[in-house]
Amino acid sequence: MRRRVKKVALALCIAIGSMVVLYIGACMLGGSSFVETVVFLGRFIDEPESVGAVAPSSKLLAEALVVHVIPGVQGAGKRFLEVGPGTGAVTEEVVTKLGPDDHLDLVELDGKLAMMLRARYAHHPQITVHCGSITQWLPQHRYDAIVMGIPFNALPFALVQEIWQHVVSLAKQGGVISYFSYLWLPDIKKVFLSKTKKREFKKIQRYLLDHYQKYGIGMKKVLPNVPPAVVSYLRFTSEIAA
């Protein structure tokens, strides 16, 4: 009996180890660094409720998210906002696009990830890291482009509404907001939800779809990501935001 238990335990360890190796390998194949992947996995294991994504954004996904981050010229800097930067995978892409007088605000809810980002960009004068909820972020300016890494499908509908209403109010006239969602996840997730949560989930899907139908300016699929994702781009005017 003990031998059988040991064999089962060993098999489970091997299976889990193999899955972790495959997960890290897939993330790195998509362009994420080893350290970044391990940090993200650690945070996901520690606090799965606060980390809604299943893997750090791949380089290709990051590139797709920042398409509308267009640098300003010297003397006419622009302001950009990244909501939910996590380990900074997308941030690195934004940084490469900053003009000489541009500024980037990072708003991260997770305290440990915010601390890590502060350490990384401590000596970068164009980047400021803020720890807290985006709904509490009240800057004295608006943004030319906003990139969101928030897992909307993992949040309550009321919070999704609150976030969107607030983020839209932070965009300049003609400013573009980009966000991503996982392909095929809605169809898979609905199978495992209770009736109440399924209704909530459908409301979120309809809400996001309504926004895109009104203000969407394009989408881009990113298949080499864990899991495959689609990026949506929406352009809002100040009149709409008001």
C-alpha positions as CSV (number, residue, x, y, z in Angstrom):
1,M,0.0,0.0,0.0
2,R,2.8,2.4,0.9
3,R,4.6,1.6,-2.3
4,R,1.5,2.4,-4.3
5,V,1.0,5.7,-2.4
6,K,4.7,6.6,-3.1
7,K,4.3,5.8,-6.8
8,V,1.1,7.9,-7.1
9,A,2.8,10.8,-5.3
10,L,5.9,10.5,-7.5
11,A,3.7,10.4,-10.6
12,L,1.8,13.5,-9.4
13,C,5.1,15.4,-8.7
14,I,6.4,14.5,-12.2
15,A,3.1,15.6,-13.8
16,I,3.0,18.9,-11.9
17,G,6.7,19.5,-12.6
18,S,6.2,18.8,-16.3
19,M,3.2,21.2,-16.4
20,V,5.3,24.0,-14.8
21,V,8.2,23.4,-17.3
22,L,5.7,23.5,-20.2
23,Y,4.1,26.6,-18.8
24,I,7.4,28.5,-18.4
25,G,8.6,27.2,-21.8
26,A,5.4,28.4,-23.5
27,C,5.6,31.8,-21.8
28,M,9.3,32.3,-22.8
29,L,8.5,31.2,-26.4
30,G,6.0,34.1,-26.5
31,G,8.7,36.5,-25.4
32,S,8.4,36.6,-21.6
33,S,11.7,36.4,-19.7
34,F,12.3,33.5,-17.3
35,V,12.5,35.8,-14.2
36,E,9.3,37.6,-15.2
37,T,7.4,34.3,-15.7
38,V,8.6,32.9,-12.4
39,V,7.6,36.1,-10.5
40,F,4.2,36.1,-12.2
41,L,3.7,32.4,-11.4
42,G,4.7,33.0,-7.8
43,R,2.2,35.8,-7.4
44,F,-0.5,33.7,-9.0
45,I,0.1,30.9,-6.6
46,D,0.2,33.3,-3.6
47,E,-2.9,35.3,-4.4
48,P,-4.8,33.8,-7.4
49,E,-7.8,36.1,-6.7
50,S,-5.8,39.3,-7.2
51,V,-3.9,38.0,-10.3
52,G,-6.6,37.5,-12.9
53,A,-4.4,36.7,-15.9
54,V,-3.0,33.2,-16.3
55,A,0.4,34.2,-17.6
56,P,2.5,37.3,-18.2
57,S,1.8,39.0,-21.5
58,S,4.0,37.8,-24.3
59,K,6.2,40.3,-26.2
60,L,3.9,40.0,-29.2
61,L,0.8,40.8,-27.1
62,A,2.7,43.7,-25.5
63,E,3.6,45.0,-28.9
64,A,-0.1,44.8,-30.0
65,L,-1.3,46.6,-26.9
66,V,0.9,49.6,-27.4
67,V,0.3,50.2,-31.2
68,H,-1.5,53.5,-30.4
69,V,1.1,54.7,-28.0
70,I,2.6,57.3,-30.4
71,P,5.4,59.4,-28.9
72,G,5.2,63.1,-28.7
73,V,7.9,65.5,-30.1
74,Q,10.4,67.5,-28.0
75,G,8.6,70.4,-26.3
76,A,5.2,68.7,-26.9
77,G,5.2,65.7,-24.6
78,K,2.3,63.3,-24.3
79,R,1.0,61.4,-21.3
80,F,0.3,57.7,-21.2
81,L,-1.3,55.5,-18.6
82,E,-0.9,51.7,-18.1
83,V,-3.5,50.1,-15.8
84,G,-2.5,46.8,-14.2
85,P,1.1,46.6,-15.5
86,G,1.8,43.5,-13.4
87,T,5.4,42.3,-13.9
88,G,6.0,45.1,-16.5
89,A,5.9,43.0,-19.7
90,V,3.9,45.6,-21.5
91,T,5.5,48.5,-19.7
92,E,8.9,47.6,-21.4
93,E,7.2,48.1,-24.8
94,V,5.7,51.4,-23.7
95,V,9.1,52.7,-22.5
96,T,10.6,52.1,-25.9
97,K,8.0,54.4,-27.4
98,L,8.4,57.3,-25.0
99,G,9.4,60.6,-26.6
100,P,11.9,62.9,-24.8
101,D,9.1,64.9,-23.0
102,D,6.5,62.1,-22.6
103,H,5.4,60.7,-19.2
104,L,4.1,57.3,-18.2
105,D,1.9,56.6,-15.2
106,L,1.6,53.0,-13.9
107,V,-1.3,52.1,-11.7
108,E,-0.9,48.7,-10.1
109,L,-3.3,47.3,-7.4
110,D,-0.9,44.5,-6.2
111,G,1.4,45.9,-3.6
112,K,4.3,43.5,-4.2
113,L,4.2,44.0,-8.0
114,A,4.0,47.8,-7.5
115,M,7.1,47.6,-5.3
116,M,9.0,45.6,-7.9
117,L,8.0,48.1,-10.6
118,R,9.2,51.0,-8.4
119,A,12.6,49.3,-7.9
120,R,12.9,48.7,-11.7
121,Y,12.0,52.3,-12.7
122,A,13.4,54.2,-9.7
123,H,15.9,56.0,-11.9
124,H,13.6,56.6,-14.9
125,P,12.4,60.3,-14.7
126,Q,9.6,59.7,-17.2
127,I,7.8,56.9,-15.2
128,T,5.8,57.1,-12.0
129,V,4.4,54.0,-10.3
130,H,1.2,54.4,-8.2
131,C,-0.1,51.6,-6.0
132,G,-3.8,51.3,-5.7
133,S,-7.1,50.9,-7.5
134,I,-7.5,52.7,-10.8
135,T,-11.0,53.8,-9.7
136,Q,-9.2,55.9,-7.0
137,W,-6.7,57.4,-9.4
138,L,-7.5,61.1,-9.8
139,P,-4.7,62.8,-11.8
140,Q,-4.8,66.5,-12.8
141,H,-4.4,65.6,-16.5
142,R,-5.8,63.3,-19.2
143,Y,-4.0,60.8,-21.3
144,D,-3.3,60.5,-25.0
145,A,-3.3,56.7,-24.8
146,I,-4.4,54.2,-22.1
147,V,-3.3,50.5,-22.0
148,M,-5.2,48.2,-19.7
149,G,-4.1,44.8,-18.5
150,I,-7.1,44.2,-16.3
151,P,-8.8,40.7,-16.6
152,F,-12.4,42.0,-16.9
153,N,-13.8,38.5,-17.2
154,A,-12.6,37.7,-13.7
155,L,-14.3,40.7,-12.1
156,P,-17.8,41.5,-10.8
157,F,-19.9,43.3,-13.4
158,A,-20.4,46.3,-11.2
159,L,-16.6,46.7,-10.8
160,V,-16.1,46.4,-14.6
161,Q,-18.6,49.2,-15.1
162,E,-16.9,51.4,-12.5
163,I,-13.5,50.8,-14.0
164,W,-14.6,51.6,-17.5
165,Q,-16.5,54.7,-16.6
166,H,-13.5,56.0,-14.7
167,V,-10.9,55.1,-17.3
168,V,-12.9,56.7,-20.1
169,S,-13.0,59.9,-18.1
170,L,-9.2,59.9,-18.0
171,A,-8.8,59.8,-21.8
172,K,-8.1,62.9,-23.9
173,Q,-10.3,63.8,-26.8
174,G,-9.4,61.2,-29.5
175,G,-7.4,59.2,-27.0
176,V,-7.2,55.4,-27.6
177,I,-7.8,52.8,-25.0
178,S,-6.5,49.3,-25.6
179,Y,-7.2,46.1,-23.7
180,F,-7.0,42.4,-24.3
181,S,-9.1,39.3,-23.6
182,Y,-8.3,35.6,-24.0
183,L,-9.7,33.9,-27.1
184,W,-12.1,31.0,-26.5
185,L,-12.1,31.7,-22.8
186,P,-15.7,32.9,-22.6
187,D,-17.0,29.7,-24.2
188,I,-14.9,27.5,-22.0
189,K,-15.6,29.4,-18.8
190,K,-19.4,29.4,-19.2
191,V,-19.4,25.6,-18.9
192,F,-18.0,25.8,-15.3
193,L,-20.1,28.7,-13.9
194,S,-23.2,28.5,-11.8
195,K,-26.4,30.1,-13.2
196,T,-25.9,33.3,-11.2
197,K,-22.2,33.7,-12.1
198,K,-23.0,32.8,-15.7
199,R,-25.6,35.7,-15.9
200,E,-22.9,38.0,-14.4
201,F,-20.4,36.8,-16.9
202,K,-22.8,37.3,-19.9
203,K,-23.5,40.9,-18.7
204,I,-19.7,41.6,-18.8
205,Q,-19.5,40.2,-22.3
206,R,-22.4,42.3,-23.5
207,Y,-21.1,45.4,-21.8
208,L,-17.6,45.1,-23.5
209,L,-19.2,44.2,-26.8
210,D,-21.5,47.3,-26.6
211,H,-18.5,49.5,-26.0
212,Y,-16.6,48.1,-28.9
213,Q,-19.6,48.4,-31.3
214,K,-19.9,52.1,-30.4
215,Y,-16.2,53.1,-30.2
216,G,-14.1,50.3,-31.5
217,I,-11.5,51.1,-34.2
218,G,-9.9,47.7,-34.7
219,M,-8.9,44.4,-33.2
220,K,-5.7,42.3,-33.4
221,K,-5.4,38.5,-32.6
222,V,-2.2,37.4,-30.9
223,L,-2.1,33.6,-31.2
224,P,1.5,33.1,-29.9
225,N,0.4,34.0,-26.3
226,V,-0.5,31.9,-23.3
227,P,-3.4,31.5,-23.9
228,P,-4.1,33.1,-27.3
229,A,-5.5,36.6,-27.0
230,V,-7.2,39.4,-28.9
231,V,-6.5,43.1,-28.4
232,S,-9.3,45.6,-28.8
233,Y,-8.8,49.3,-29.6
234,L,-11.4,52.0,-28.8
235,R,-11.3,55.7,-29.4
236,F,-13.2,58.1,-27.1
237,T,-13.8,61.8,-27.4
238,S,-14.0,64.1,-24.4
239,E,-17.7,64.6,-25.1
240,I,-18.3,60.9,-24.8
241,A,-16.2,60.7,-21.6
242,A,-18.2,63.6,-20.1
